[in-house]
Amino acid sequence: MTEREFLEKYKDSAFVPFAKLEVFMKETLEAAGVPSSDAEIISDVLIESDKRGIDSHGIGRLKPIYIDRIDKGILNPVTTIEVIKDEKTAAVLDGHDGMGHVVAHKAMEMAIGKAEEYGMGMVAVRNSSHYGIAGYYATMATDKGMIGITGTNARPSIAPTFGVENMLGTNPLTIGIPTDDPFPFVIDAATSVSQRGKIEVYGRAGKDIPPGWVIDEEGNTRTDTEEILKDLTLGKAALAPLGGIGTDGAGYKGYGYATVVEILSAALQDNPYLKALTDKDEDGKPKPYHLGHFFIAINPDFFLGKALFRKIASSILRDLRESRKAPGEDRIYTAGELEWEARGYREKYGCPVPPSLQHVINELSERFGLGGSWPWPTHL
């Protein structure tokens, strides 16, 4: 995306400094009962999403995913992390339905510490909650010159290939690799064609989603965003796995990878899975989601060294970017590059906040006594 395209895309948004939004999120979380040190971690994860241009997982999720769930009593604002097992290269943590970002941050720190000492580390987590962008934790490892891998299960959204029932979560399988470029290689993507958060972005914009993202109970694709968001919760619609509906686009591949993430997020730590990952109990009363995660850190120093690893990884990525382009195409990207470009534009202009999100921020600010409605800056 060029700078001009960026400005055109967000022409109806107000641009706000990241520091201001981050302070607002931290103060909002604290007002909701989250300890200050935990609120700092959570707001850092959320603002990092906005910095990378991942609007689906940033400040737009503060209210519906975190504050609303705290209000419902299905998310504990005070996070208690219990170490169930801790071995040289592996550990199991229980998050006791606390803030997923806090649990995840601790888990990846542990995995990195084990990799520093033993070459590899893996930490499995049970009874956690939504942890924001998975790529944040992968880059915790790349910042230390290590390979970082993470995944999480989620509430049922994806239908298995040849099925129409939402069984699997969007289950990202995320990998970060350190390089000699200004940015690491980070592939952070759902194992569905699109994730719920992106559909929510379409909903806030009042737009229909593209065909092929969602399947109905009859096996047909749907595009009516507002009704889809309701029916995904009711089980009347499901996301298509990466590759699409059926086998023409190899949807079985996305289905397979989503299943891998589900197993690694449940079987290593004895965590609920599939249909058990819901916010309602047998009597229809609210309950925590009990999500599971896993975190892996791999230290290249225990192979042939970090410098050689980064050199070869960067060479591979440069060769890919410099290969022959399709007619009419100017560039080939590698994973993490678009996010790096987005960061540059957003650091220059600020975080784009659409009118619908401005309204939510005003509501939270007034509710928690944080100064009332904002004096929103004019659009660029």
ROKERO-643234 format. One record per residue (C-alpha): residue in one letter; z, y, x; residue number from 1. Coordinates in steps of 0.001 Angstrom, whole numbers. Last residue first. Layout:
REM ROKERO-643234
 rest      up   north    east  nr
    a       Z       Y       X NUM
...
//
This chain:
REM ROKERO-643234
 rest      up   north    east  nr
    l    7212   14534   -6423 380
    h    9304   14191   -9546 379
    t   12098   16688  -10147 378
    p   15565   15807   -8953 377
    w   18009   14363  -11489 376
    p   21101   16460  -12091 375
    w   23193   13354  -12773 374
    s   25102   12801  -15978 373
    g   28879   12515  -15604 372
    g   30769   13096  -12356 371
    l   31989    9638  -11493 370
    g   34290    9202  -14455 369
    f   33674    5472  -14834 368
    r   31919    5671  -18205 367
    e   30075    8895  -17407 366
    s   28628    7598  -14148 365
    l   27772    4255  -15735 364
    e   25891    5914  -18596 363
    n   24077    8331  -16271 362
    i   23018    5422  -14065 361
    v   21652    3595  -17119 360
    h   19661    6658  -18250 359
    q   18222    7156  -14760 358
    l   17159    3501  -14889 357
    s   14952    4107  -17930 356
    p   13575    7326  -16387 355
    p   12380    5544  -13217 354
    v   14342    5839   -9939 353
    p   12225    5933   -6758 352
    c   14440    5699   -3653 351
    g   13938    8521   -1182 350
    y   10872   10352     153 349
    k   10797    9593    3892 348
    e   13156    6599    3894 347
    r   11198    5284     935 346
    y    7824    5501    2657 345
    g    9084    3790    5823 344
    r   11019    1119    3933 343
    a    7893     263    1943 342
    e    6027    -316    5208 341
    w    8724   -2718    6408 340
    e    8661   -4521    3050 339
    l    4907   -4921    3358 338
    e    5353   -6393    6849 337
    g    8041   -8920    5925 336
    a    5654  -11845    5477 335
    t    2406  -11388    7402 334
    y    -308   -8997    6287 333
    i   -4084   -9062    6638 332
    r   -5743   -5678    6545 331
    d   -8880   -3754    5599 330
    e  -10302   -5936    2821 329
    g  -13732   -5204    1320 328
    p  -15273   -8445    2545 327
    a  -12540  -10884    3620 326
    k  -10896  -10118    6933 325
    r  -11404  -12004   10190 324
    s   -8179  -12710   12115 323
    e   -6070   -9894   13534 322
    r   -3113  -10388   11189 321
    l   -3039  -14143   11817 320
    d   -3343  -13724   15578 319
    r    -528  -11162   15471 318
    l    1734  -13589   13577 317
    i    1134  -16440   16027 316
    s    1717  -14165   19020 315
    s    4923  -12871   17447 314
    a    6277  -16403   17032 313
    i    5316  -17217   20628 312
    k    7097  -14173   22074 311
    r   10110  -14514   19763 310
    f   10650  -18123   20843 309
    l   10186  -17315   24511 308
    a   12805  -14549   24339 307
    k   15260  -16596   22258 306
    g   15435  -19520   24668 305
    l   13888  -22950   25179 304
    f   15876  -24937   22575 303
    f   19600  -24110   22386 302
    d   18777  -20413   22897 301
    p   16596  -20675   19770 300
    n   19769  -20586   17593 299
    i   19259  -21965   14081 298
    a   21261  -20546   11156 297
    i   21384  -22251    7759 296
    f   22861  -21025    4480 295
    f   23189  -22905    1172 294
    h   23946  -21655   -2333 293
    g   25482  -22932   -5585 292
    l   25933  -21040   -8866 291
    h   28951  -21484  -11166 290
    y   27477  -19449  -14090 289
    p   30824  -18152  -15353 288
    k   31794  -18749  -19008 287
    p   31202  -17012  -22342 286
    k   32021  -18983  -25527 285
    g   29358  -21069  -27257 284
    d   31747  -23948  -27993 283
    e   30205  -26182  -25318 282
    d   30468  -23350  -22776 281
    k   28084  -20399  -22445 280
    d   26964  -18551  -19290 279
    t   24654  -21364  -18204 278
    l   24138  -23388  -15059 277
    a   24960  -26783  -16627 276
    k   21317  -27055  -17703 275
    l   20156  -27586  -14095 274
    y   23076  -27943  -11682 273
    p   26865  -27792  -11314 272
    n   28223  -27928   -7731 271
    d   29418  -30872   -5659 270
    q   28902  -29065   -2315 269
    l   26066  -30991    -666 268
    a   24540  -32145   -3987 267
    a   24381  -28798   -5763 266
    s   22541  -26037   -3892 265
    l   20634  -28492   -1673 264
    i   19498  -30378   -4800 263
    e   18389  -27260   -6654 262
    v   16585  -25911   -3576 261
    v   14620  -29161   -3247 260
    t   13805  -29086   -6975 259
    a   12385  -25572   -6709 258
    y   10248  -26826   -3804 257
    g    8839  -29646   -5933 256
    y    8105  -27446   -8954 255
    g    6375  -24926   -6701 254
    k    4208  -27706   -5340 253
    y    3623  -29261   -8774 252
    g    1996  -25983   -9808 251
    a   -1065  -26962   -7778 250
    g   -3315  -24300   -9346 249
    d   -5144  -26795  -11555 248
    t   -1969  -28888  -11841 247
    g    -279  -27630  -14998 246
    i     924  -24040  -15421 245
    g    1002  -22006  -12246 244
    g    1074  -22494   -8496 243
    l    4686  -21400   -8153 242
    p    6420  -22900  -11199 241
    a    5754  -21436  -14659 240
    l    8657  -19590  -16224 239
    a   10021  -20891  -19510 238
    a   10051  -19869  -23163 237
    k   12092  -20853  -26219 236
    g   15202  -21609  -24152 235
    l   17219  -18852  -25809 234
    t   17627  -16887  -22567 233
    l   13926  -17154  -21746 232
    d   13270  -16264  -25386 231
    k   14913  -12844  -25125 230
    l   13079  -11842  -21941 229
    i    9874  -13256  -23433 228
    e   10270  -11101  -26540 227
    e   10315   -7920  -24432 226
    t    7501   -9047  -22125 225
    d    4854  -10226  -24589 224
    t    2557  -12041  -22064 223
    r    2691  -15700  -23070 222
    t     913  -18809  -21729 221
    n     575  -21869  -23946 220
    g    2406  -25175  -23556 219
    e    3556  -25365  -27164 218
    e    7146  -24404  -26314 217
    d    5909  -21320  -24470 216
    i    4819  -20865  -20850 215
    v    5377  -17791  -18693 214
    w    3649  -16406  -15595 213
    g     107  -17535  -16411 212
    p    -995  -14384  -18230 211
    p      46  -11049  -16686 210
    i    3229   -9372  -18012 209
    d    3018   -6845  -20841 208
    k    4185   -3306  -20047 207
    g    7008   -1163  -21454 206
    a    7996      55  -17951 205
    r   11541   -1276  -18338 204
    g   10026   -4564  -19537 203
    y    7688   -4805  -16562 202
    v   10717   -4366  -14270 201
    e   12547   -7031  -16321 200
    i    9606   -9384  -15685 199
    k   10126   -8755  -11967 198
    g   13804   -9656  -12302 197
    r   12956  -12855  -14186 196
    q   11044  -14217  -11209 195
    s    7300  -14665  -10885 194
    v    5065  -17642  -10194 193
    s    8260  -19680   -9826 192
    t    9646  -20899   -6496 191
    a   11056  -17413   -5980 190
    a   10172  -15579   -2818 189
    d   11718  -14328     390 188
    i    9464  -14998    3381 187
    v   10848  -12934    6219 186
    f    9080  -12457    9568 185
    p   11175   -9923   11431 184
    f   10337   -6205   11767 183
    p    9548   -3906   14691 182
    d    7500   -6782   16142 181
    d    8947   -8919   18955 180
    t    9927  -11538   16384 179
    p   12985  -13052   14685 178
    i   12292  -15553   11868 177
    g   13716  -15327    8325 176
    i   13307  -18083    5756 175
    t   13989  -18027    2017 174
    l   13683  -20872    -479 173
    p   14168  -19064   -3787 172
    n   15440  -21054   -6793 171
    t   13848  -19483   -9895 170
    g   16245  -21786  -11727 169
    l   15238  -25228  -12916 168
    m   15220  -26723  -16431 167
    n   13391  -24360  -18782 166
    e   11659  -26766  -21177 165
    v    7854  -26798  -21404 164
    g    7017  -29826  -19253 163
    f    3791  -31013  -17577 162
    t    5031  -29473  -14269 161
    p    8741  -28764  -14571 160
    a    9686  -25677  -16616 159
    i   11339  -22856  -14680 158
    s   14126  -20657  -16104 157
    p   17445  -22502  -15986 156
    r   20234  -20295  -14585 155
    a   20119  -20130  -10805 154
    n   19999  -22258   -7667 153
    t   20290  -20670   -4283 152
    g   18492  -20815    -970 151
    t   19001  -19710    2598 150
    i   17394  -19999    6009 149
    g   17933  -17830    9076 148
    i   16256  -18288   12445 147
    m   18235  -16591   15178 146
    g   17919  -13451   17309 145
    k   21198  -12021   16012 144
    d   19408   -9594   13670 143
    t   17302  -12600   12644 142
    a   20468  -14280   11329 141
    m   21627  -11392    9113 140
    t   17934  -11202    8260 139
    a   18148  -14497    6360 138
    y   21169  -13141    4489 137
    y   19330  -10061    3220 136
    g   16258  -12158    2420 135
    a   18134  -13898    -389 134
    i   18038  -10689   -2411 133
    g   21104  -10350   -4637 132
    y   23934  -12903   -4588 131
    h   24119  -14051   -8219 130
    s   27329  -16054   -8581 129
    s   29465  -18581   -6688 128
    n   31130  -21820   -7741 127
    r   29839  -23814   -4760 126
    v   28702  -22880   -1276 125
    a   27112  -24899    1525 124
    v   27301  -23703    5132 123
    m   24937  -24825    7860 122
    g   25122  -24128   11574 121
    m   22838  -24849   14489 120
    g   22927  -24356   18252 119
    y   26573  -25371   18743 118
    e   28457  -22192   19635 117
    e   26137  -19423   18481 116
    a   24904  -21665   15682 115
    k   28466  -22119   14410 114
    g   29018  -18364   14362 113
    i   25695  -17837   12581 112
    a   26637  -20355    9865 111
    m   30055  -18694    9451 110
    e   28521  -15233    9095 109
    m   26050  -16753    6624 108
    a   28914  -18074    4488 107
    k   30922  -14836    4599 106
    h   27931  -12764    3479 105
    a   27142  -15314     761 104
    v   30672  -15195    -666 103
    v   30663  -11394    -718 102
    h   27171  -11184   -2202 101
    g   28054  -13767   -4841 100
    m   30934  -11763   -6298  99
    g   33597  -14221   -7431  98
    d   33211  -17387   -9481  97
    h   35760  -19313   -7400  96
    g   33630  -18878   -4264  95
    d   34230  -22409   -2960  94
    l   33074  -22958     623  93
    v   31700  -26028    2420  92
    a   31194  -26105    6179  91
    a   28861  -27508    8812  90
    t   28166  -27366   12544  89
    k   31610  -27958   14042  88
    e   33366  -28934   10808  87
    d   34957  -26842    8047  86
    k   35659  -28288    4603  85
    i   36890  -26783    1336  84
    v   37285  -23241    2674  83
    e   38349  -21161    -333  82
    i   36900  -17710    -951  81
    t   38685  -15500   -3482  80
    t   36522  -12659   -4765  79
    v   38106   -9910   -6860  78
    p   35545   -8710   -9419  77
    n   35532  -12187  -11022  76
    l   32392  -12771  -13046  75
    i   32409  -14370  -16509  74
    g   34926  -11951  -18056  73
    k   32346  -10270  -20251  72
    d   32994   -6888  -18603  71
    i   32542   -8433  -15151  70
    r   29255   -9842  -16409  69
    d   28156   -6422  -17655  68
    i   29061   -4784  -14329  67
    y   27218   -7390  -12232  66
    i   23903   -8572  -13656  65
    p   23108   -5974  -16319  64
    k   24786   -2945  -14667  63
    l   23999   -3137  -10951  62
    r   20667   -4885  -11426  61
    g   18511   -1762  -11365  60
    i   20313    -728   -8176  59
    g   18342   -3364   -6294  58
    h   16957   -6763   -7217  57
    s   13753   -6083   -9199  56
    d   12898   -2968   -7198  55
    i   12093   -4983   -4070  54
    g   10662   -2033   -2119  53
    r   12471   -2964    1088  52
    k   14808      22     781  51
    d   15540    -957   -2833  50
    s   16611   -4426   -1735  49
    e   18693   -2956    1074  48
    i   20440    -803   -1553  47
    l   21604   -3936   -3369  46
    v   22866   -5760    -268  45
    d   24663   -2649    1014  44
    s   26202   -2033   -2420  43
    i   27587   -5569   -2431  42
    i   29022   -5383    1081  41
    e   30698   -1996     445  40
    a   32065   -3181   -2892  39
    d   33707   -6083   -1040  38
    s   35487   -3735    1382  37
    s   36567   -1466   -1508  36
    p   37967   -4226   -3725  35
    v   35975   -4753   -6967  34
    g   37839   -3673  -10107  33
    a   35107   -2015  -12191  32
    a   35974    1388  -10681  31
    e   35405    -137   -7247  30
    l   31989   -1367   -8375  29
    t   31055    2087   -9648  28
    e   32273    3768   -6448  27
    k   30208    1394   -4298  26
    m   27152    1824   -6495  25
    f   27397    5613   -6376  24
    v   27893    5614   -2593  23
    e   24749    3485   -2219  22
    l   22773    5737   -4535  21
    k   23703    8850   -2551  20
    a   22961    7196     795  19
    f   19576    6038    -458  18
    p   18441    9593   -1129  17
    v   16980    9999   -4662  16
    f   13340   10225   -5749  15
    a   12771   10749   -9477  14
    s   10191    8469  -11019  13
    d    7080    9227  -13088  12
    k    4759    9378  -10055  11
    y    6101    6091   -8709  10
    k    2818    4197   -8413   9
    e     931    7370   -7467   8
    l    3336    8130   -4629   7
    f    3019    4610   -3231   6
    e    -773    4658   -3577   5
    r    -886    7867   -1557   4
    e    1365    6400    1106   3
    t    -953    3398    1353   2
    m       0       0       0   1
//
